[in-house]
Amino acid sequence: MRPVTVAIPVLNGGKTLPGVLEAVRGQRVEREVEVVVCDSGSTDDSRELAVRAGARVVDIPPGRFAHGPARNLLMHHARGEFVAMLTQDAEPVDERWLARLLEGFELADAVALVYGPYLPRPQAAPRAAADLERFFALMSPQAEPRIDRLDPAERELPGAVLFGRRTYFTDANGCLRREAWERVPFPEVAYAEDHALALAMLRAGYAKVYLPAAGVLHSHQYTPVQRFRRAFDDYRGVLEVYGWRSPADGRHWVLQLRGRLGTEARALRAGRVAPWRWPLALTAAALDHAAQLTGAVLGSRSDRLPAWARRAASLDRRATFEPLGLDSAPESEASITTEAGGAGGQTPAAADRS
């Protein structure tokens, strides 16, 4: 039986990487597990940590890292029939994480991608934890596995129409079938490579599975400025992949902010937070959500900004705008489904779209 690979891109991950590697070593799965790390010039002890943990390390020069090419490089060096992908700060929540991802490939015919949710770390701020829980609850409100595929007639639809839960995928907690990747590799892009891969895979006739039980600890605490910049990068990626823009009219922005603050107020009430604490809590929430909404609007229009403005707005300091032009289906359903295999034959948006 061929091994299963866990692949991790790394840059100065010394604080969280040991926990990730330990959790991977503790996986209970009936296959050999190999770990492949792509290090892009760490100046801490990340590389040595990976070697001591038994990982095979692939090096790329500092400054040459881009998300799509790095994942393809990891896939080239992986021996596994299935390749699970993490990041240096995405820690499997238990010893069954990898086994659950592998089981997802048996839920339908021609499954190419399986992914799970992010769970908040114990020290995560309440708002960050609530945001993650709400986002992934939208993927499957009943907390059951979700199977997505595109009907043949849907595969020629514009990306902006397909954007949403059906095409969402994350390679911070996802697994790929090698055979599918050999037909449809990661696009060679700097950002949003997982969105682009999922769209291309679905258009090629493959299916995608979401497993709520296959979680990883993966959360961040951002300041409002960082929140703005992260949203800018995320929605620039959405524009590059799907051609989708977040609505920019002021009324929509205000309604979105008001709805989010209503959710925050209900959470404060449910948590029995003292009323005198509400003004400060809601002010902090308003700044955070306003920053995210504004970053989404500007990121969705990053093609209209000069390079210096894109760099200034970006958390990654990326100045480019690189539309992918994915609005075409690479292969027919018949050739893909026959060769990808799978079992079950079951055929059952970001996340607020179907």
C-alpha positions as CSV (number, residue, x, y, z in Angstrom):
1,M,0.0,0.0,0.0
2,R,1.4,3.4,-1.0
3,P,2.1,5.9,1.9
4,V,0.0,8.9,2.6
5,T,1.9,12.2,2.6
6,V,1.5,15.2,4.8
7,A,3.0,18.3,3.1
8,I,3.8,21.6,4.9
9,P,5.2,24.8,3.6
10,V,7.3,26.5,6.2
11,L,9.0,29.9,6.9
12,N,10.1,30.7,10.4
13,G,7.5,28.5,12.0
14,G,9.4,27.6,15.1
15,K,6.7,28.6,17.6
16,T,3.9,26.5,16.2
17,L,5.7,23.9,14.0
18,P,6.7,21.5,16.8
19,G,3.1,21.1,17.8
20,V,2.0,20.5,14.2
21,L,4.8,17.9,13.6
22,E,4.0,16.1,16.9
23,A,0.3,16.0,16.0
24,V,1.1,14.5,12.6
25,R,3.4,11.9,14.1
26,G,0.6,10.8,16.4
27,Q,-1.9,10.1,13.6
28,R,-3.6,6.7,13.7
29,V,-3.9,5.5,10.1
30,E,-3.3,2.2,8.4
31,R,-0.7,3.5,6.0
32,E,2.9,4.7,6.3
33,V,2.8,8.5,6.8
34,E,5.6,10.5,5.3
35,V,6.1,14.2,6.0
36,V,7.5,16.6,3.4
37,V,8.4,20.2,4.3
38,C,9.1,23.0,1.9
39,D,11.3,25.5,3.7
40,S,11.7,28.9,2.0
41,G,14.7,30.3,3.9
42,S,13.8,30.0,7.6
43,T,16.2,31.9,9.8
44,D,15.0,30.2,13.0
45,D,15.3,26.5,13.8
46,S,12.3,25.4,11.6
47,R,14.3,23.4,9.2
48,E,16.2,21.5,11.9
49,L,13.0,20.8,13.7
50,A,11.5,19.3,10.6
51,V,14.6,17.1,10.0
52,R,14.7,15.9,13.6
53,A,11.0,15.0,13.3
54,G,11.8,12.7,10.3
55,A,10.5,15.0,7.6
56,R,12.0,15.2,4.2
57,V,12.9,18.9,3.6
58,V,12.8,20.6,0.2
59,D,14.5,24.0,0.1
60,I,13.6,27.0,-2.1
61,P,15.6,30.3,-2.0
62,P,14.3,33.1,0.1
63,G,12.1,35.5,-1.8
64,R,11.1,32.8,-4.4
65,F,8.1,31.6,-2.5
66,A,4.6,31.7,-4.1
67,H,1.7,29.6,-2.8
68,G,0.8,27.8,-6.1
69,P,4.4,26.8,-7.1
70,A,5.3,25.8,-3.5
71,R,2.3,23.4,-3.3
72,N,3.2,21.9,-6.7
73,L,6.7,21.4,-5.6
74,L,5.5,19.6,-2.5
75,M,3.3,17.4,-4.6
76,H,6.2,16.5,-6.9
77,H,8.3,15.4,-3.9
78,A,5.4,13.5,-2.2
79,R,5.2,9.7,-2.6
80,G,1.7,9.4,-1.4
81,E,-1.4,8.4,-3.4
82,F,-3.1,11.0,-1.2
83,V,-1.4,14.2,0.0
84,A,-2.7,16.1,3.0
85,M,-1.7,19.7,3.3
86,L,-1.3,21.8,6.4
87,T,0.4,25.1,7.2
88,Q,3.0,25.6,9.9
89,D,0.4,26.8,12.3
90,A,-2.5,24.4,11.5
91,E,-2.4,21.6,14.1
92,P,-4.6,18.5,13.7
93,V,-7.0,18.5,16.6
94,D,-6.7,14.7,17.3
95,E,-5.1,11.5,16.1
96,R,-8.0,10.6,13.7
97,W,-7.6,13.8,11.6
98,L,-5.8,12.1,8.7
99,A,-7.9,9.0,8.7
100,R,-11.0,11.1,8.5
101,L,-9.7,13.0,5.5
102,L,-8.9,9.7,3.7
103,E,-12.3,8.4,4.5
104,G,-13.8,11.4,2.7
105,F,-12.5,10.0,-0.7
106,E,-14.9,7.1,-0.3
107,L,-18.0,9.2,0.1
108,A,-18.7,9.7,-3.7
109,D,-17.3,8.9,-7.1
110,A,-14.3,10.9,-8.4
111,V,-13.5,12.8,-5.2
112,A,-10.4,14.8,-5.7
113,L,-10.4,17.2,-2.7
114,V,-11.3,16.7,0.9
115,Y,-11.0,19.4,3.5
116,G,-12.0,20.2,7.1
117,P,-12.6,23.2,9.3
118,Y,-10.4,25.5,11.3
119,L,-11.0,25.5,15.0
120,P,-9.9,28.3,17.4
121,R,-6.9,27.7,19.6
122,P,-7.6,27.8,23.3
123,Q,-6.1,31.3,23.6
124,A,-8.0,32.7,20.7
125,A,-10.0,35.9,21.4
126,P,-13.8,35.2,21.6
127,R,-14.6,37.2,18.5
128,A,-12.0,35.3,16.4
129,A,-13.3,32.0,17.7
130,A,-16.9,33.0,17.0
131,D,-16.0,34.1,13.4
132,L,-14.4,30.7,12.7
133,E,-17.3,28.8,14.1
134,R,-19.9,30.8,12.1
135,F,-17.9,30.6,8.9
136,F,-17.5,26.8,8.9
137,A,-21.0,26.2,10.3
138,L,-22.2,27.8,7.0
139,M,-20.4,25.1,5.1
140,S,-22.6,22.4,6.6
141,P,-25.3,23.7,9.0
142,Q,-26.2,20.1,10.1
143,A,-22.5,19.3,10.7
144,E,-22.7,16.5,8.2
145,P,-20.2,15.7,5.4
146,R,-20.9,17.9,2.4
147,I,-20.3,16.7,-1.2
148,D,-20.0,19.2,-4.0
149,R,-19.7,18.8,-7.7
150,L,-20.7,20.7,-10.8
151,D,-23.3,19.5,-13.3
152,P,-21.9,19.5,-16.9
153,A,-24.1,22.5,-17.8
154,E,-22.6,24.4,-14.9
155,R,-19.0,24.0,-15.8
156,E,-19.0,26.8,-18.4
157,L,-20.6,29.3,-16.0
158,P,-18.5,32.4,-15.1
159,G,-16.4,32.1,-11.9
160,A,-18.3,34.9,-10.3
161,V,-21.5,32.8,-10.5
162,L,-19.8,29.8,-9.0
163,F,-18.1,31.6,-6.1
164,G,-19.2,30.4,-2.7
165,R,-19.5,27.3,-0.6
166,R,-19.6,24.9,-3.5
167,T,-16.2,26.0,-4.7
168,Y,-14.5,26.7,-1.4
169,F,-11.4,24.7,-0.4
170,T,-8.5,25.3,1.9
171,D,-5.0,23.7,1.6
172,A,-4.3,24.7,5.2
173,N,-6.4,21.7,6.1
174,G,-7.1,19.7,2.9
175,C,-6.2,16.5,1.1
176,L,-5.6,15.9,-2.6
177,R,-5.9,12.7,-4.7
178,R,-2.6,12.6,-6.6
179,E,-4.1,11.2,-9.8
180,A,-6.5,14.3,-9.9
181,W,-3.6,16.7,-9.3
182,E,-1.6,15.2,-12.1
183,R,-4.4,16.2,-14.4
184,V,-5.2,19.5,-12.7
185,P,-2.3,20.9,-10.8
186,F,-2.3,24.0,-8.6
187,P,-2.2,27.2,-10.8
188,E,1.1,28.9,-10.6
189,V,-0.2,31.8,-8.6
190,A,1.1,33.8,-5.6
191,Y,-2.2,33.7,-3.6
192,A,-5.6,32.0,-3.5
193,E,-4.2,28.9,-5.1
194,D,-6.6,26.6,-3.2
195,H,-9.6,28.5,-4.5
196,A,-8.2,28.3,-8.0
197,L,-7.5,24.6,-7.7
198,A,-11.0,23.8,-6.4
199,L,-12.7,25.7,-9.2
200,A,-10.5,24.0,-11.8
201,M,-11.1,20.5,-10.3
202,L,-14.8,20.9,-10.2
203,R,-14.9,22.1,-13.8
204,A,-12.9,19.1,-14.7
205,G,-15.7,16.8,-13.3
206,Y,-14.2,16.0,-9.9
207,A,-16.1,16.1,-6.6
208,K,-15.1,17.9,-3.4
209,V,-15.9,16.8,0.2
210,Y,-16.2,18.9,3.4
211,L,-15.8,16.9,6.7
212,P,-16.7,18.9,9.8
213,A,-15.0,16.3,12.0
214,A,-11.5,16.7,10.4
215,G,-10.5,19.9,12.2
216,V,-7.3,21.7,12.8
217,L,-6.4,24.3,15.4
218,H,-5.8,27.4,13.2
219,S,-6.7,30.9,14.3
220,H,-5.2,34.3,14.3
221,Q,-5.6,37.5,16.4
222,Y,-5.5,40.5,14.1
223,T,-5.5,44.2,14.9
224,P,-8.1,46.2,12.9
225,V,-5.3,47.3,10.5
226,Q,-4.2,43.7,10.0
227,R,-7.8,42.6,9.6
228,F,-8.2,45.2,6.8
229,R,-5.0,44.0,5.1
230,R,-5.9,40.4,5.3
231,A,-9.4,41.0,3.9
232,F,-7.7,43.0,1.1
233,D,-5.5,40.1,0.2
234,D,-8.4,37.6,0.5
235,Y,-10.8,39.5,-1.8
236,R,-8.0,40.4,-4.3
237,G,-7.6,36.7,-4.5
238,V,-11.3,36.2,-5.0
239,L,-11.3,38.7,-7.8
240,E,-8.2,37.1,-9.4
241,V,-9.8,33.6,-9.3
242,Y,-13.5,34.2,-9.8
243,G,-13.8,37.8,-11.0
244,W,-16.2,38.4,-8.1
245,R,-16.5,41.8,-6.4
246,S,-17.9,42.6,-3.0
247,P,-20.8,45.2,-3.3
248,A,-19.4,48.7,-2.8
249,D,-22.5,50.8,-2.2
250,G,-22.6,52.5,1.1
251,R,-26.1,51.2,2.1
252,H,-24.9,47.6,1.7
253,W,-21.8,48.3,3.7
254,V,-23.8,49.9,6.6
255,L,-26.3,47.0,6.5
256,Q,-23.5,44.5,6.7
257,L,-21.9,46.3,9.7
258,R,-25.3,46.6,11.4
259,G,-26.0,42.9,11.0
260,R,-22.6,41.9,12.4
261,L,-23.0,44.2,15.4
262,G,-26.4,42.7,16.0
263,T,-24.8,39.3,16.1
264,E,-22.1,40.6,18.5
265,A,-24.8,42.1,20.8
266,R,-26.7,38.8,20.9
267,A,-23.5,37.0,21.8
268,L,-22.8,39.4,24.6
269,R,-26.4,38.9,25.9
270,A,-26.1,35.1,25.7
271,G,-22.7,35.2,27.5
272,R,-24.3,37.3,30.2
273,V,-21.7,40.0,29.8
274,A,-22.3,42.9,32.2
275,P,-24.1,45.7,30.4
276,W,-21.5,48.3,31.4
277,R,-18.9,46.3,29.3
278,W,-21.1,46.5,26.2
279,P,-20.0,49.9,24.8
280,L,-16.3,49.0,24.8
281,A,-16.9,45.5,23.4
282,L,-19.2,46.8,20.6
283,T,-16.8,49.6,19.7
284,A,-13.9,47.2,19.4
285,A,-16.2,44.9,17.3
286,A,-17.3,47.8,15.1
287,L,-13.7,48.7,14.3
288,D,-12.8,45.1,13.5
289,H,-15.8,44.5,11.2
290,A,-15.5,47.9,9.6
291,A,-11.9,47.2,8.8
292,Q,-12.8,43.8,7.3
293,L,-15.7,45.1,5.2
294,T,-13.5,48.0,3.9
295,G,-10.7,45.7,3.0
296,A,-13.1,43.4,1.1
297,V,-14.5,46.3,-0.9
298,L,-11.0,47.6,-1.8
299,G,-9.5,44.1,-2.5
300,S,-12.4,43.5,-4.8
301,R,-11.3,46.5,-6.8
302,S,-7.6,46.0,-6.6
303,D,-7.3,45.8,-10.3
304,R,-8.2,49.5,-10.4
305,L,-5.4,50.5,-7.9
306,P,-1.8,51.4,-8.6
307,A,0.8,48.9,-7.6
308,W,2.1,51.1,-4.7
309,A,-1.5,51.2,-3.2
310,R,-1.9,47.4,-3.5
311,R,1.4,46.9,-1.7
312,A,0.5,49.3,1.0
313,A,-2.9,47.6,1.6
314,S,-1.6,44.1,1.5
315,L,-0.7,42.0,4.6
316,D,1.8,40.1,2.4
317,R,3.0,43.4,0.8
318,R,2.1,42.0,-2.6
319,A,1.8,44.7,-5.3
320,T,0.6,42.6,-8.2
321,F,-2.8,41.8,-9.6
322,E,-2.8,38.6,-11.7
323,P,-6.2,37.5,-13.0
324,L,-6.2,33.7,-13.8
325,G,-8.8,33.5,-16.6
326,L,-10.1,30.1,-15.4
327,D,-13.5,30.4,-17.1
328,S,-13.2,27.2,-19.1
329,A,-13.5,23.5,-18.4
330,P,-10.3,21.6,-18.9
331,E,-11.6,18.1,-19.5
332,S,-14.8,16.2,-20.0
333,E,-16.7,14.4,-17.1
334,A,-16.5,11.0,-18.7
335,S,-12.7,10.7,-18.8
336,I,-12.2,12.1,-15.3
337,T,-14.9,10.0,-13.6
338,T,-13.8,6.7,-15.1
339,E,-10.2,7.1,-14.1
340,A,-10.5,8.7,-10.7
341,G,-12.6,5.9,-9.2
342,G,-14.2,6.1,-5.8
343,A,-17.2,4.5,-4.1
344,G,-20.7,5.3,-3.2
345,G,-22.0,7.3,-6.2
346,Q,-23.5,10.0,-4.0
347,T,-24.1,13.4,-5.5
348,P,-25.5,15.6,-3.1
349,A,-20.2,29.5,-1.5
350,A,-16.8,32.3,0.5
351,A,-19.4,30.7,2.6
352,D,-22.6,32.7,2.4
353,R,-23.4,31.7,-1.2
354,S,-24.6,28.3,-2.3
